[in-house]
Amino acid sequence: MRITCGCDIIEIDRIKEAIEEQKDAFISRIYTQQEIDYCEKKNQSKYQHYAARFAAKEAVFKALSCEIPDKYAIEWKSIEVKNDTAGRPQVAVDKTKIETANIENIDISISHCRQYAMAQVVVLWKE
């Protein structure tokens, strides 16, 4: 068994500025429609949720980087952060863009406060 991890932290204001300055161009390049719908429902705290999902995607990239020959070939939307029925975040990866055959499990934790959002990812690889 092999374990890799990735983490990321981002200032929420950086994501807010990118969204406000670039509007749909930024959002549509980074987030899936399901992620956009989720974040937009959060009204005043939507930027915290956008930032948390951005950090999560970065953390996943970092955790998977040992198996991705060209990380620039992966699109942001190839990684999607969803919530299960209890509200816990889950990672879904586009299997046509990212080889997942050797991945046993991806575990993620996301947190945010007024200024920062962060994510930690642990990947368990099959032998």
Rosetta silent file (secondary structure, phi, psi, omega in degrees, C-alpha in Angstrom):
SEQUENCE: MRITCGCDIIEIDRIKEAIEEQKDAFISRIYTQQEIDYCEKKNQSKYQHYAARFAAKEAVFKALSCEIPDKYAIEWKSIEVKNDTAGRPQVAVDKTKIETANIENIDISISHCRQYAMAQVVVLWKE
SCORE:     score description
SCORE:     0.000 S_00000001
   1 L     0.000  141.100  178.097    0.000    0.000    0.000 S_00000001
   2 E  -128.940  142.301 -179.318    1.183    3.500   -0.826 S_00000001
   3 E  -126.319  133.554  172.043   -0.213    6.774    0.481 S_00000001
   4 E  -126.051  157.014  179.714    0.228   10.250   -0.964 S_00000001
   5 E  -138.077  162.059  175.879   -1.155   13.521    0.275 S_00000001
   6 E  -148.715  147.201  176.288   -1.704   17.044   -0.914 S_00000001
   7 E  -142.562  157.902  178.304   -2.801   20.218    0.785 S_00000001
   8 E  -154.766  146.751  174.378   -3.573   23.744   -0.265 S_00000001
   9 E  -133.125  142.122 -178.893   -4.600   26.998    1.349 S_00000001
  10 E  -142.809  147.165  174.091   -5.903   30.070   -0.456 S_00000001
  11 E   -75.512  129.196 -177.969   -7.046   33.544    0.459 S_00000001
  12 H   -61.627  -36.046  179.809  -10.770   33.814   -0.188 S_00000001
  13 H   -61.872  -30.966  177.819  -10.352   37.369   -1.485 S_00000001
  14 H   -64.432  -41.738  178.145   -8.127   36.098   -4.329 S_00000001
  15 H   -69.487  -42.140  178.576  -10.923   33.833   -5.563 S_00000001
  16 H   -58.738  -45.703  178.864  -13.520   36.563   -5.051 S_00000001
  17 H   -62.448  -43.243  179.363  -11.435   39.010   -7.108 S_00000001
  18 H   -61.455  -42.305  179.882  -10.909   36.445   -9.890 S_00000001
  19 H   -66.954  -45.107 -177.528  -14.634   35.735  -10.057 S_00000001
  20 H   -69.767  -35.290 -178.823  -15.617   39.408  -10.001 S_00000001
  21 H   -80.149  -41.515 -174.983  -12.980   40.460  -12.556 S_00000001
  22 H  -100.063  -10.061  178.940  -13.212   37.514  -14.948 S_00000001
  23 L    51.032 -127.725 -173.601  -16.835   36.561  -14.273 S_00000001
  24 H   -65.251  -26.238 -178.646  -17.954   33.477  -16.165 S_00000001
  25 H   -61.469  -44.118  179.399  -14.556   32.880  -17.794 S_00000001
  26 H   -69.571  -51.300 -176.536  -12.954   31.981  -14.465 S_00000001
  27 H   -59.832  -46.311 -175.848  -15.895   30.052  -13.061 S_00000001
  28 H   -72.298  -20.466  177.531  -16.513   28.009  -16.199 S_00000001
  29 H   -81.709  -30.805 -172.788  -12.801   27.118  -16.527 S_00000001
  30 H   -98.449  -42.011 -166.974  -12.411   25.934  -12.913 S_00000001
  31 L  -111.793  146.256  173.260  -15.752   24.589  -11.679 S_00000001
  32 L   -77.682  165.194  179.689  -18.276   22.013  -12.859 S_00000001
  33 H   -61.642  -37.297  178.894  -21.928   23.007  -13.109 S_00000001
  34 H   -64.082  -39.810  177.900  -22.724   21.008   -9.968 S_00000001
  35 H   -66.677  -41.116  178.626  -20.022   22.904   -8.044 S_00000001
  36 H   -61.942  -46.767  179.573  -21.294   26.244   -9.350 S_00000001
  37 H   -58.986  -43.610 -179.887  -24.864   25.405   -8.344 S_00000001
  38 H   -61.684  -50.358 -176.944  -23.702   24.384   -4.855 S_00000001
  39 H   -65.014  -41.366 -177.914  -21.620   27.536   -4.299 S_00000001
  40 H   -65.179  -27.218  177.893  -24.221   29.919   -5.662 S_00000001
  41 L   -69.285  -16.283 -175.340  -26.795   28.569   -3.200 S_00000001
  42 L   -83.616   -0.146  175.846  -24.576   29.774   -0.350 S_00000001
  43 H    49.906 -110.467 -175.200  -25.375   33.459   -1.074 S_00000001
  44 H   -63.905  -28.021 -178.066  -23.136   35.647    1.145 S_00000001
  45 H   -99.779   15.530 -175.872  -20.634   32.835    1.840 S_00000001
  46 H   -60.845  -34.159 -178.913  -20.393   31.630   -1.759 S_00000001
  47 H   -68.065  -32.011  174.418  -16.814   32.869   -2.142 S_00000001
  48 H   -62.382  -40.784 -178.082  -15.721   30.746    0.817 S_00000001
  49 H   -73.753  -38.198  173.690  -17.177   27.694   -0.905 S_00000001
  50 H   -61.520  -45.242 -179.119  -15.647   28.542   -4.282 S_00000001
  51 H   -64.124  -40.305  179.276  -12.271   29.025   -2.576 S_00000001
  52 H   -63.035  -39.873  178.543  -12.596   25.765   -0.651 S_00000001
  53 H   -70.960  -33.270  175.056  -13.286   23.861   -3.870 S_00000001
  54 H   -63.423  -48.733  178.517  -10.357   25.582   -5.563 S_00000001
  55 H   -60.325  -38.225  179.416   -8.068   24.528   -2.686 S_00000001
  56 H   -63.285  -44.285  179.728   -9.490   21.010   -2.872 S_00000001
  57 H   -63.462  -41.941  176.731   -8.710   20.695   -6.572 S_00000001
  58 H   -61.162  -43.988 -179.880   -5.155   21.953   -5.971 S_00000001
  59 H   -63.281  -39.063  177.391   -4.714   19.465   -3.132 S_00000001
  60 H   -64.905  -45.539  176.490   -5.941   16.611   -5.357 S_00000001
  61 H   -53.591  -45.992 -178.225   -3.516   17.644   -8.122 S_00000001
  62 H   -64.425  -42.026 -178.895   -0.681   17.570   -5.603 S_00000001
  63 H   -69.405  -30.322 -178.772   -1.661   14.177   -4.206 S_00000001
  64 H   -93.579   -6.888 -170.763   -1.978   12.650   -7.674 S_00000001
  65 H   -57.698  -27.105  179.610    1.040   14.370   -9.209 S_00000001
  66 H   -67.572  -18.986 -178.243    3.281   11.320   -8.817 S_00000001
  67 H  -110.889   -1.090 -178.406    1.052    9.454  -11.295 S_00000001
  68 L  -105.814  110.854 -176.912    0.259   12.269  -13.723 S_00000001
  69 L   -62.896  -37.088 -179.708    2.924   12.581  -16.419 S_00000001
  70 L  -135.457   96.056 -175.943    1.786   16.056  -17.502 S_00000001
  71 H   -64.222  -19.814  179.255   -0.252   17.891  -14.885 S_00000001
  72 H   -78.035   -9.935  176.964   -0.975   20.673  -17.373 S_00000001
  73 H   -83.115  -11.308 -179.229   -2.923   18.210  -19.508 S_00000001
  74 L   -90.741  129.323  176.367   -5.498   17.878  -16.725 S_00000001
  75 L   -83.858  149.892  178.481   -8.378   20.338  -16.760 S_00000001
  76 H   -54.863  -39.293 -176.163   -9.622   21.854  -13.519 S_00000001
  77 H   -75.991   -1.842  174.838  -13.065   20.388  -14.144 S_00000001
  78 H   -71.621  -15.307  177.028  -11.575   16.872  -14.304 S_00000001
  79 E  -117.317  125.802 -178.842  -11.736   16.999  -10.504 S_00000001
  80 E  -124.560  135.332  176.253  -15.110   17.621   -8.907 S_00000001
  81 E  -102.370  119.861  179.489  -15.891   18.165   -5.252 S_00000001
  82 E  -119.044  167.532  174.039  -19.296   16.852   -4.272 S_00000001
  83 E  -114.799  139.297  175.691  -21.031   16.413   -0.948 S_00000001
  84 L   -78.325 -176.991 -175.330  -22.505   13.126    0.220 S_00000001
  85 L   -64.690  -21.757  177.335  -25.948   12.945    1.816 S_00000001
  86 L   -91.047    0.004  178.826  -24.453   13.862    5.216 S_00000001
  87 L    91.545    0.289  179.636  -22.739   16.928    3.732 S_00000001
  88 L   -76.123  138.572  179.686  -19.205   15.491    3.788 S_00000001
  89 E   -70.771  144.543  177.457  -17.039   16.442    0.814 S_00000001
  90 E  -133.774  152.650  178.336  -16.125   13.732   -1.684 S_00000001
  91 E  -106.895  131.040  172.687  -13.801   13.803   -4.691 S_00000001
  92 E  -119.691  132.463  178.419  -14.890   12.601   -8.107 S_00000001
  93 E  -116.905  145.100  178.066  -12.341   12.418  -10.916 S_00000001
  94 L   -75.235  108.979 -174.893  -12.981   12.200  -14.628 S_00000001
  95 L   -67.672  -14.419  176.458  -11.628    8.755  -15.472 S_00000001
  96 L   -82.342  -16.660 -178.689  -11.133    9.751  -19.104 S_00000001
  97 L  -107.469  -29.232 -176.972   -8.671   12.471  -18.019 S_00000001
  98 L  -127.161  126.134  178.752   -7.049   10.944  -14.925 S_00000001
  99 L   -69.601  118.708 -176.398   -5.972    7.314  -14.626 S_00000001
 100 L  -113.950    3.006 -174.844   -7.744    5.972  -11.552 S_00000001
 101 L   -58.519  -32.788 -177.548   -7.108    2.221  -11.849 S_00000001
 102 L   -93.098    3.337 -179.463   -4.461    2.298   -9.124 S_00000001
 103 E   -92.814  122.513  175.934   -6.455    4.489   -6.748 S_00000001
 104 E   -85.110  -43.437 -176.330   -8.117    2.656   -3.896 S_00000001
 105 E  -160.614  147.509  171.381   -9.562    5.702   -2.138 S_00000001
 106 E  -122.887  122.627  178.736   -9.371    9.495   -2.014 S_00000001
 107 E  -113.590  139.132 -176.133  -10.178   11.125    1.309 S_00000001
 108 E  -135.766  145.251  172.527  -10.623   14.880    1.611 S_00000001
 109 E  -130.865  133.631 -178.519  -11.087   17.439    4.325 S_00000001
 110 E  -125.933  143.468  175.566  -12.066   21.048    3.589 S_00000001
 111 E  -148.093  154.583  175.670  -12.257   24.016    5.918 S_00000001
 112 E  -154.556  154.530  174.382  -12.730   27.760    5.617 S_00000001
 113 L  -132.808 -160.295 -176.866  -13.035   30.865    7.729 S_00000001
 114 L   -65.185  -35.264 -172.887  -13.480   34.526    6.793 S_00000001
 115 L  -105.357  -29.924 -171.633  -10.074   34.930    5.149 S_00000001
 116 E  -130.423  153.225  169.938   -8.822   31.490    4.115 S_00000001
 117 E  -128.375  144.742  179.916   -9.968   28.204    2.674 S_00000001
 118 E  -143.531  159.150  177.339   -7.924   25.027    2.853 S_00000001
 119 E  -145.938  146.600  176.422   -8.093   21.400    1.836 S_00000001
 120 E  -127.654  131.564 -179.186   -6.170   18.253    2.710 S_00000001
 121 E  -126.172  137.358  173.392   -6.287   15.146    0.504 S_00000001
 122 E  -124.661  128.164  179.794   -4.992   11.657    1.191 S_00000001
 123 E  -112.950  128.876  174.441   -4.845    9.095   -1.620 S_00000001
 124 E  -101.962  121.431 -176.843   -4.563    5.390   -0.906 S_00000001
 125 E  -101.630  144.498  174.497   -3.027    3.541   -3.842 S_00000001
 126 L   -72.521  153.050  175.950   -3.446   -0.137   -4.686 S_00000001
 127 L   -79.570    0.000    0.000   -0.371   -2.318   -4.746 S_00000001
